[in-house]
Amino acid sequence: MAASHKELHMEQPAFDPITLHSRIAQKFDSRYATVIAFRERLEKWSALIRKWIKPGDSVLDAGCGSGFLTACLSGIAGDITALDGSQEMLNLAKNKFSDEERQKITFVCHRLPLSCDMPIFDAILCSSVLEYLDDMAATLESFYNHLKPGGILILSYPNILSPKRWLDPVAYRLIKKPSFYPYMRNRPKLPGRFAKYLKNFGFEEIQRMYSGRITRINISSLEFILPLFIMTVRKK
């Protein structure tokens, strides 16, 4: 598939998440080297990719950001589509690969949901994207429509069981942090309820993990209160 670049030329709202991530693209990219939570998240996603992505699979990295998960895919998957609404993020992603590696990666600048002309995939990854979308339901429906029968969707979402998620609105009112809070269109959810929500779109849960440690201490019995859950589901 030839690379395509589609952009929406319209006035964006004040708290447009793509404008935010375009503005902080370089800073966001550097966090994977400096922030424990980002490194830990990448480790868990890497393990999931090794477990669920088969050699030669066609995979979509939906909301690829600066390309860290795309890089994890590059040694396993066959055809890879790296899609993001931010051209600045895509530029950083492209720079992570050699000319030879880029031969099997298609970089697409497009907002979610997926358009009908996108191909069908064996698997879709969607890390820390759904909470920012104006229409999460339409995006999940588009993921279902663009997965092969039995295809894998791995996604993350904010966990309402995490104390951090309770404090975010309070902290934002008081000190305007975390700065990303007003950009979130969809609020944190219970993992079990989110799994039931996904059933409405034809997905069944097959694995659940939690992510977001801010220290090197790992207490496995308390992982369920980490800020993110990462859910692997299969298209029925």
N, C-alpha and C positions, 0 to 999 in steps of 0.2 A: 504494500500500500504506500503510495506516495505521501510524503509529509504534507500536511495541510495546516494552515494558520488562519483560524477564524476568530474575529474579535467583535465584540459588541460595541457599537459606536452610539452610546446614549449617556445621558447624565446619570451618574451613579449616586446612590444615597450617601449620606455623610459617613456612615459606618460600613463602608463596603469592604468586605474581607479581602478581596483580591487587591484592591488599592493598598490596604495595609500590608499584605505580604509582599507586594511589589516594592514597597518603600523599605521594608526591613529585610529584604532577600539576603543580602550579604551577612547581616548580623544573625539571621536565622540559621543560615548554613554553618556558621562558625560554632553554633551551640552544640553541634554533634561532637566537637572536639573538646569542649570546655564544661558542659553541663551534665551532671551525673544522670539526671532523668532522661535526657536525650540519648545518651550512650546506652543506658539500660533498655530503653524502648527499641533501639536499633538491634540490640542483641536478641531480644525476644522476637522481633519481626524476622530477623535472619533465620532463627531456629524454625519459625513457622514456614518460611519460604522453603527451607531445606526439606521440611516434612511433607508439605502439601503440593509443591510445584514439581512436576515431572520433567525430565530432560526433553527438550523440544516443544514444551507447551507454548501456546500463544497466550500472552499475559498482558493485561492492561493495568498500569499503575495510575489509578485515577486520583488526581491531585498529587502529582509526583513531587511537587516542591523542587528542591535543589538536587534531587536525583539519588538520594542515598538508598532507597529501596530498589530503584531501577538498577543501581550498581550491584545490589545483592542478587537480583534476577539474572544479570548478564551472563554469569557462568553456568546457568542452568537452563533457563527458558530458551525457546527458539525465537519466535518473533515477539518483540516487546513494543508496546505502545505506551509512551510516557506523556500523559495529558495533564495540563495545568492551565488555569485561567490567567496566570501571570507570566508574561513573556520574560520578565526579569528572572524569575525562578527557572524557567526553561533554559535560559542562557547559561545559568550556573550549572544546571544539570548536564547540558551538552558538553561543557568543559571538563567533565569528569571522565570522558571517554576518548579513546584514540579514534582515528579515522576508521580503522578496521572494526572496532567495537560498535561504532555508530551505524554500521551497515545493517545491523539487525534491529535497530531501535528507531521507531518513528516518533518524532516529537510533535505534539499537537497542542496548539494554544486554543483552548475552548473551555467555556464554563459548563458545569454539570447542570442538568442531566445530559446523558449521551444523546447525540443526534442519531436519527434512524440510519444514516449512511455509514456508521461505524461498523467494523467487522464483528464477528462472533468470536468469543474467547474461551479458552479452557479455564482461565482463572482471572479474577479481578482483585486487586489490592486497593484499599481506601483507608489511608491512615490520617486521623485527625482532620477530617474534611466535613463529614456529615453535619456536625454541629453548626457550621457556618452557612449552610445552604438555605435559600429562601424556600425551596420545595424539596425537602428530603424524600418525601413519598415518591415524587416523580423520578428522582434519581435512583432510588432502590428499584422501582419498576423498570427503569432503563437498564440497570445492571442485570436484572432477571432476563430481560429480552435479549441481552447481548452475551449471555452465557450459554454454552452448550449444555444439554441435559446431563446432570451430574456434575456440572462445573462448580468450582470453588470460589467463594467470596470471603475474603479476610478483611475485616474492618475494625476500626477502633471508635469508641464513643465515650464521652464523659460519664463518670460513675457517681451517682447521687449518694452512694454509701461512703464516699470519701469526705472527711471533715473539710478538706480544702475546697470542695465544691459548695459546702454550706457557707464558707467564709468569703468566697469570691465576691458575691454581691455586696456584702457589708464593707469589705475592703475597698471596693470600687467607689462606693458612695463616700467613704471617708478620705481616701488618698488617691483615687483614680487608678488603682492597680488591683488586679492585673490589667494591663492596657488592652488585652484582647477581649475582655469581658463584654463590652457593648457590641462587639462584632458577632457574637454568638446568637444565631437565630433560633436554635433548638436547645433546650435546657437539658441538664443531666438527667439520666434515667436509671432505674433499677435494671441490672443486667438481665434478670429473669423476665421482666416485663418486656425488655427490648427484644429478647429472643422470641417471645410470643408475638410481638409486633412484626418481626421479620417473617413469621409463618404466614401472615396475611399476603405476603408477596411471593410465597412459594418456596421459602428457604427453611431448611432444618439445621439446627445447631449441632455441630459435631465436636467443637472444642472451645474452651474459654480460658483466657489468661488475664492477668492484671498487670498494669504498668504505671510507672511514674515515681519511682523511689527518688528521694532528694538527698539521701545519705548512702554510704557504702554498706550500711547495716541492712541485711535482708532477713526479715522475719516472715517466713512462709505462711505461718498461721494467720497473719494479718494482711496478706496480699489483697484480700477482697475489699479493703478500704483504700487502695491506691486510686489515684485520680482518673485513670483510664481503664476500661476493659477492652480486650482484644478478642473478638469473636470470629470463629471460623464457621461458616455455614455452607451447606451444599444445596444446589438447585434440585428440587425434587422432580 
